[in-house]
């Protein structure tokens, strides 16, 4: 058989093999690889969406739960105040009342973090109908007569401008006045050196005798107990920390009914008083740069719409007693916040606004971190499986090609063996009769 005919036979067999096996196998490889890639992308996207929705609902539920805990705590304080109106009005009983009402707070002492019991109330006082303090317990100790003041005059109060006596004396029996969080402002430089905000919330209610209004009972709640609800809470983790970091954008905070920040990892954002009793200015579009230079950056969310309109929207929604989730920008971060109202009401804290609201904020990048890790793993697995399938198919094609080559050679040899040697030339027919002769 000539070389040309051999080549034609070989390529004829190869062509049939290619059409029947190689092309379908290649098409199958492409479809499998493409399908796995698309499946990986779909699963990845679905996983991200599911985790996002679940995380939002979990954080929103945690915000609502924290707000309810604060409301319950304030209700307990209200009950304490009502009890204070019926116990005997003596120094000994008042001291016992203060010493028995304690709750734990986390503190750092000698470099160690520990939980200690401290009194709920820094101060308890009985005030007569003219505003004179009759009995006063301060930090567990009875105040001497020389330290008793007429608190109907705001300048005589601890923080120079307090008007709790005037607000309480006009109330009916059982009604309660709740003051804003009150304390000296902590500047940014002081905060960075370790100083922390310290203050009180006044609870005051009138007392009556047979002649009518007889005076006011007042308790000064230690601010640390209120701040405990947010200071140690990280929205993205179940466990608590001693002190959350404001720089990370992943923390809880508390806003009062006026929109002022009253609890925050960065204490210089908490509204406070100058030493003359006036409220420090809060950040606005007009003074933001100036206050940043001074390191006095107290915040009122109703005034922060210039940073992001949703900051104002959140404050407005929460003031209407609504909970929800929103995105906004603050401090260079894209933030997500779940917010929920603190449903505690008093004579000066009406529904639906109540005491204020809780915000659980986190940086969006942190918020998506878990989903991104899962999606990256899915993508990695998808690529690995795709590469494996392609490798198997390529190896299979090589083996089949070698089999085709061997088969083609076998067929060629078989054909050659059936044709006698030299039969490729022209055939010659002899005359038998001649041979016989």
Phi, psi and omega per residue, in radians:
X1 nan 2.367 -3.089
X2 -1.265 2.817 -3.133
X3 -1.100 -0.661 -3.122
X4 -1.098 -0.785 3.129
X5 -1.131 -0.662 3.095
X6 -1.060 -0.792 3.134
X7 -1.082 -0.731 3.141
X8 -1.099 -0.721 3.112
X9 -1.128 -0.751 -3.123
X10 -1.084 -0.880 -3.122
X11 -1.231 -0.476 3.038
X12 -1.115 -0.806 3.084
X13 -1.127 -0.747 3.126
X14 -1.079 -0.697 3.139
X15 -1.106 -0.784 3.108
X16 -1.068 -0.781 3.120
X17 -1.046 -0.747 -3.119
X18 -1.111 -0.784 -3.114
X19 -1.171 -0.704 -3.031
X20 -1.491 -0.433 -3.037
X21 -2.138 -0.932 -2.993
X22 -1.161 -0.841 -3.114
X23 -1.097 -0.869 3.100
X24 -1.035 -0.687 -3.140
X25 -1.148 -0.700 3.108
X26 -1.131 -0.750 3.118
X27 -1.101 -0.714 3.103
X28 -1.084 -0.745 3.131
X29 -1.057 -0.766 -3.132
X30 -1.115 -0.800 -3.109
X31 -1.122 -0.734 3.131
X32 -1.124 -0.825 -3.115
X33 -1.097 -0.802 -3.132
X34 -1.132 -0.714 3.127
X35 -1.108 -0.730 3.129
X36 -1.155 -0.668 3.120
X37 -1.104 -0.829 3.139
X38 -1.115 -0.685 3.101
X39 -1.078 -0.733 3.112
X40 -1.073 -0.753 3.131
X41 -1.121 -0.773 -3.131
X42 -1.084 -0.815 3.128
X43 -1.095 -0.724 -3.141
X44 -1.051 -0.843 -3.122
X45 -1.118 -0.728 3.137
X46 -1.104 -0.709 -3.140
X47 -1.108 -0.770 3.126
X48 -1.051 -0.801 -3.113
X49 -1.113 -0.743 -3.131
X50 -1.118 -0.794 3.134
X51 -1.111 -0.704 3.125
X52 -1.040 -0.879 -3.107
X53 -1.110 -0.725 3.138
X54 -1.143 -0.754 -3.138
X55 -1.107 -0.744 3.120
X56 -1.036 -0.807 -3.122
X57 -1.159 -0.691 3.126
X58 -1.106 -0.780 -3.107
X59 -1.221 -0.668 3.084
X60 -1.092 -0.758 3.112
X61 -1.085 -0.641 3.137
X62 -1.219 -0.634 3.085
X63 -1.109 -0.767 3.119
X64 -1.100 -0.755 -3.135
X65 -1.101 -0.759 3.132
X66 -1.116 -0.759 3.114
X67 -1.063 -0.708 3.116
X68 -1.165 -0.624 3.094
X69 -1.120 -0.728 3.107
X70 -1.116 -0.763 3.131
X71 -1.058 -0.755 3.124
X72 -1.113 -0.701 3.114
X73 -1.081 -0.785 3.141
X74 -1.155 -0.573 3.068
X75 -1.128 -0.665 3.089
X76 -1.130 -0.684 3.094
X77 -1.122 -0.668 3.089
X78 -1.066 -0.745 3.108
X79 -1.102 -0.695 3.091
X80 -1.021 -0.716 -3.141
X81 -1.121 -0.706 3.124
X82 -1.143 -0.671 3.076
X83 -1.091 -0.693 -3.123
X84 -1.071 -0.413 -3.131
X85 -1.375 -0.262 -3.061
X86 -1.988 -0.172 3.097
X87 -1.361 2.763 3.121
X88 -0.989 2.389 -3.094
X89 -1.505 1.297 3.096
X90 -2.296 2.752 3.136
X91 -1.071 -0.735 -3.091
X92 -1.107 -0.776 -3.122
X93 -1.173 -0.703 3.128
X94 -1.126 -0.715 3.107
X95 -1.113 -0.711 3.115
X96 -1.138 -0.715 3.130
X97 -1.031 -0.788 -3.136
X98 -1.171 -0.754 -3.072
X99 -1.205 -0.473 -3.110
X100 -1.498 -0.307 3.138
X101 -1.705 1.612 -3.101
X102 -2.301 2.692 3.026
X103 -2.489 2.721 -3.114
X104 -1.380 2.563 2.978
X105 -2.375 2.694 3.095
X106 -1.539 2.291 3.127
X107 -2.342 2.866 3.077
X108 -2.054 2.004 -3.115
X109 -2.247 2.260 -3.134
X110 0.930 0.681 3.104
X111 1.356 0.032 -3.117
X112 -1.976 2.422 3.098
X113 -1.592 2.204 -3.119
X114 -2.562 2.793 3.129
X115 -1.779 2.234 -3.121
X116 -2.273 2.631 3.062
X117 -1.483 2.243 3.061
X118 -2.310 2.680 3.139
X119 -1.039 2.509 3.074
X120 -1.155 -0.578 -2.983
X121 -2.059 2.170 3.082
X122 -1.277 -0.412 -3.019
X123 -2.617 2.535 3.004
X124 -2.452 2.350 -3.068
X125 -2.549 2.508 2.947
X126 -1.837 2.190 -3.060
X127 -2.080 2.320 -3.135
X128 -1.335 3.119 -3.012
X129 -1.219 -0.207 3.087
X130 -1.684 -0.062 3.110
X131 1.754 0.083 3.138
X132 -1.470 2.288 3.059
X133 -1.227 2.186 -3.112
X134 -1.718 -0.855 3.056
X135 -2.238 2.378 -3.133
X136 -2.531 2.171 3.073
X137 -1.902 2.134 -3.126
X138 -2.145 2.120 -3.124
X139 0.902 0.702 3.072
X140 1.458 -0.056 -3.102
X141 -2.022 2.578 3.114
X142 -1.300 2.227 3.120
X143 -1.310 2.326 3.092
X144 -1.152 2.833 -3.100
X145 -0.995 -0.559 -3.122
X146 -1.203 -0.274 -3.126
X147 -1.771 0.061 3.119
X148 -1.514 2.408 -3.036
X149 -2.221 2.912 2.985
X150 -1.644 1.814 -3.018
X151 -1.515 0.076 2.997
X152 -1.230 -0.280 3.049
X153 -1.728 1.918 -3.041
X154 -0.939 -0.590 -3.114
X155 -1.170 -0.256 3.109
X156 -1.531 -0.108 -3.105
X157 -1.428 2.933 -3.080
X158 -0.976 -0.739 -3.057
X159 -1.883 0.397 2.893
X160 1.271 -0.412 -3.072
X161 -2.293 0.292 -3.062
X162 -1.323 2.452 -3.095
X163 -2.204 0.534 -3.068
X164 -1.125 -0.554 3.132
X165 -1.154 -0.821 -3.137
X166 -1.097 -0.636 -3.131
X167 -1.273 -0.602 -3.067
X168 -1.420 -0.598 -3.021
X169 -1.185 -0.314 -3.127
X170 -1.637 0.051 -3.101
X171 -1.506 2.813 3.030
X172 -1.458 2.906 -3.139
X173 -1.030 2.298 3.123
X174 1.587 -0.280 3.109
X175 -1.398 2.658 -3.029
X176 -2.285 2.412 2.983
X177 -1.771 2.300 3.094
X178 -2.019 2.105 -3.140
X179 -1.365 2.847 2.959
X180 -1.153 2.873 2.971
X181 -1.046 2.228 -3.032
X182 -2.247 2.210 3.116
X183 -3.031 2.910 3.139
X184 -1.242 2.439 -3.107
X185 -1.198 2.491 3.098
X186 -1.888 2.040 3.125
X187 -1.293 2.799 -3.095
X188 -1.038 -0.759 -3.137
X189 -1.103 -0.679 3.114
X190 -1.179 -0.708 3.129
X191 -1.082 -0.753 -3.122
X192 -1.161 -0.371 3.076
X193 -1.541 -0.053 3.059
X194 1.994 -0.099 3.128
X195 -1.275 2.448 3.128
X196 -2.167 2.665 -3.129
X197 -1.109 2.399 3.097
X198 -2.375 2.366 -3.101
X199 -2.931 -2.854 -3.085
X200 -2.505 2.883 2.899
X201 -2.202 2.100 -3.130
X202 -1.457 2.347 2.969
X203 -2.064 2.178 -3.071
X204 -2.405 2.477 3.129
X205 -2.542 2.582 -3.126
X206 -1.351 2.690 3.008
X207 -2.112 2.693 -3.032
X208 -2.324 2.658 2.981
X209 -2.188 -2.881 -3.102
X210 -1.115 -0.457 -3.138
X211 -1.510 -0.141 -3.121
X212 2.036 -2.451 -3.105
X213 -1.032 2.201 -3.076
X214 -2.037 -0.237 -3.137
X215 2.667 -2.775 -3.063
X216 -2.413 2.424 2.963
X217 -1.784 2.345 -3.076
X218 -2.310 2.372 3.009
X219 -2.111 2.421 3.102
X220 -1.918 1.736 -3.139
X221 -1.157 2.263 3.084
X222 -1.179 2.123 -3.078
X223 -0.960 -0.531 -3.079
X224 -1.032 -0.584 3.125
X225 -1.194 -0.608 3.096
X226 -1.230 -0.758 -3.106
X227 -1.196 -0.359 3.128
X228 -1.002 -0.495 -3.084
X229 -1.227 -0.382 -3.094
X230 -2.117 -0.478 -3.013
X231 -1.064 -0.498 -3.024
X232 -1.916 0.140 -2.999
X233 -1.736 2.180 3.040
X234 -1.956 2.057 -3.025
X235 -0.976 -0.535 -3.026
X236 -1.649 0.080 3.125
X237 -2.428 2.605 -3.072
X238 -1.262 -0.702 -3.126
X239 -1.300 2.878 -3.140
X240 -1.891 2.778 3.135
X241 -2.080 2.858 -3.134
X242 -1.176 -0.762 -3.107
X243 -2.624 2.080 -3.125
X244 -1.281 2.749 -3.109
X245 -1.761 2.124 3.104
X246 -1.213 -0.500 -3.083
X247 -1.194 -0.435 -3.110
X248 -1.409 -0.235 3.117
X249 1.256 0.272 -3.057
X250 -2.221 1.548 -2.992
X251 -2.829 3.029 3.065
X252 -1.903 2.702 3.075
X253 -2.601 2.949 -3.098
X254 -2.306 2.405 -3.126
X255 -2.115 2.444 3.116
X256 -1.547 -3.125 -3.036
X257 -1.162 -0.259 3.128
X258 -1.605 -0.157 -3.097
X259 1.724 -0.016 -3.140
X260 -1.357 2.465 3.014
X261 -1.250 2.204 3.128
X262 -2.094 -0.109 3.022
X263 -2.660 2.265 -3.061
X264 -2.867 2.581 3.096
X265 -1.016 -0.595 3.068
X266 -1.676 1.773 -3.018
X267 -1.103 -0.326 3.130
X268 -1.295 -0.087 3.007
X269 -1.560 -0.209 -3.108
X270 -1.375 2.283 3.129
X271 -1.131 2.382 -3.141
X272 -2.574 -3.057 -3.061
X273 -1.925 2.530 2.885
X274 -1.230 2.917 -3.058
X275 -1.286 -0.064 2.977
X276 -1.655 0.071 3.086
X277 1.628 -0.094 3.131
X278 -1.430 2.630 3.138
X279 -1.303 2.380 3.099
X280 -1.149 2.589 3.110
X281 -1.138 2.507 3.103
X282 -1.764 2.784 -3.031
X283 -1.179 2.278 3.033
X284 -2.306 3.059 3.115
X285 -1.079 -0.561 -3.061
X286 -1.367 -0.587 -3.022
X287 -1.998 0.108 -3.039
X288 -0.973 -0.845 -3.108
X289 -1.135 -0.722 -3.117
X290 -1.134 -0.802 -3.126
X291 -1.184 -0.580 3.104
X292 -1.094 -0.700 3.105
X293 -1.136 -0.632 -3.133
X294 -1.383 -0.300 -3.090
X295 1.329 0.470 3.083
X296 -2.101 1.637 -3.013
X297 -2.126 0.941 3.038
X298 -1.170 2.536 -2.999
X299 -2.118 2.459 2.916
X300 -2.200 2.064 -3.010
X301 -1.136 -0.407 3.081
X302 -1.188 -0.282 -3.105
X303 -1.812 0.077 -3.025
X304 -1.806 0.270 3.109
X305 -1.068 -0.408 3.128
X306 -1.205 -0.437 3.076
X307 -1.354 -0.815 3.102
X308 -2.831 2.237 -3.074
X309 -1.028 -0.505 -3.112
X310 -1.178 -0.378 3.050
X311 -1.100 -0.751 3.070
X312 -1.176 -0.702 -3.128
X313 -1.070 -0.746 3.125
X314 -1.062 -0.836 -3.139
X315 -1.058 -0.712 -3.135
X316 -1.167 -0.797 -3.133
X317 -1.097 -0.783 -3.130
X318 -1.143 -0.644 3.106
X319 -1.134 -0.379 3.086
X320 -1.573 0.156 3.096
X321 1.380 0.346 -3.097
X322 -1.786 2.635 3.000
X323 -1.956 2.797 -3.127
X324 3.056 -2.950 3.093
X325 -2.363 2.537 3.118
X326 -2.662 2.838 3.060
X327 -1.934 2.536 3.068
X328 -2.743 2.994 3.095
X329 -1.960 2.358 3.115
X330 -2.738 2.298 3.082
X331 1.048 0.530 3.127
X332 1.475 0.018 -3.136
X333 -1.885 2.552 2.893
X334 -1.485 2.010 -2.995
X335 -1.932 2.570 2.963
X336 -1.976 2.399 3.095
X337 -2.358 2.397 2.941
X338 -1.873 2.282 -3.063
X339 -2.247 2.616 -3.110
X340 -2.655 2.428 -3.108
X341 -1.296 2.572 3.025
X342 -1.602 1.810 -2.988
X343 -1.488 1.132 3.031
X344 -2.096 2.279 -3.034
X345 -2.179 2.640 3.114
X346 -2.588 -3.051 -3.084
X347 -1.027 -0.576 -3.131
X348 -1.893 0.122 3.135
X349 -2.207 1.468 -3.031
X350 -1.516 2.807 3.054
X351 -1.287 2.616 0.083
X352 -1.575 -0.100 -3.021
X353 -1.194 -0.805 -3.140
X354 1.104 -2.560 -3.055
X355 -1.220 -0.600 -3.092
X356 2.710 -2.505 -3.128
X357 -2.726 2.830 3.134
X358 -1.854 2.390 3.031
X359 -2.103 2.302 3.027
X360 -1.981 1.834 -3.059
X361 -1.921 2.593 3.062
X362 -2.631 2.664 3.106
X363 -1.217 2.349 -3.057
X364 -1.019 -0.680 -3.141
X365 -1.076 -0.701 3.087
X366 -1.182 -0.699 -3.124
X367 -1.031 -0.659 -3.103
X368 -1.593 -0.027 -3.006
X369 -1.023 -0.805 -3.116
X370 -1.110 -0.775 3.140
X371 -1.111 -0.688 -3.141
X372 -1.121 -0.686 3.131
X373 -1.115 -0.764 3.127
X374 -1.118 -0.787 -3.110
X375 -1.147 -0.616 3.102
X376 -1.146 -0.678 3.095
X377 -1.139 -0.714 3.108
X378 -1.101 -0.780 3.140
X379 -1.098 -0.701 3.138
X380 -1.124 -0.780 3.118
X381 -1.110 -0.720 -3.137
X382 -1.084 -0.781 3.127
X383 -1.127 -0.681 -3.134
X384 -1.129 -0.782 3.122
X385 -1.153 -0.702 3.113
X386 -1.066 -0.789 3.129
X387 -1.096 -0.683 3.134
X388 -1.124 -0.782 3.140
X389 -1.086 -0.786 3.134
X390 -1.073 -0.749 3.133
X391 -1.068 -0.773 3.130
X392 -1.102 -0.758 -3.128
X393 -1.158 -0.707 3.105
X394 -1.116 -0.769 3.115
X395 -1.079 -0.702 3.120
X396 -1.106 -0.723 3.129
X397 -1.114 -0.703 3.119
X398 -1.113 -0.774 3.135
X399 -1.107 -0.762 3.132
X400 -1.139 -0.640 3.105
X401 -1.113 -0.737 3.098
X402 -1.126 -0.681 3.095
X403 -1.115 -0.701 3.098
X404 -1.078 -0.721 -3.138
X405 -1.089 -0.799 3.122
X406 -1.137 -0.708 3.135
X407 -1.120 -0.767 3.133
X408 -1.077 -0.739 3.118
X409 -1.123 -0.682 3.127
X410 -1.109 -0.734 3.126
X411 -1.125 -0.733 -3.140
X412 -1.074 -0.782 3.139
X413 -1.123 -0.667 3.134
X414 -1.088 -0.718 3.122
X415 -1.145 -0.700 -3.119
X416 -1.152 -0.624 -3.109
X417 -1.239 -0.423 3.141
X418 -1.428 -0.273 -3.137
X419 -1.789 2.104 -3.121
X420 -1.069 2.664 3.126
X421 -1.063 2.274 3.088
X422 1.489 0.033 -3.110
X423 -1.372 -0.076 -3.132
X424 -1.177 -0.404 -3.093
X425 -1.369 3.126 -3.135
X426 -1.177 2.480 -3.127
X427 -1.358 2.544 3.133
X428 -2.118 2.210 -3.123
X429 -1.839 2.002 -3.137
X430 -1.463 2.927 3.126
X431 -1.760 1.911 -3.078
X432 -1.109 -0.577 -3.104
X433 -1.118 -0.668 3.139
X434 -1.124 -0.680 -3.091
X435 -1.141 -0.618 -3.103
X436 -1.179 -0.512 -3.117
X437 -1.362 nan nan
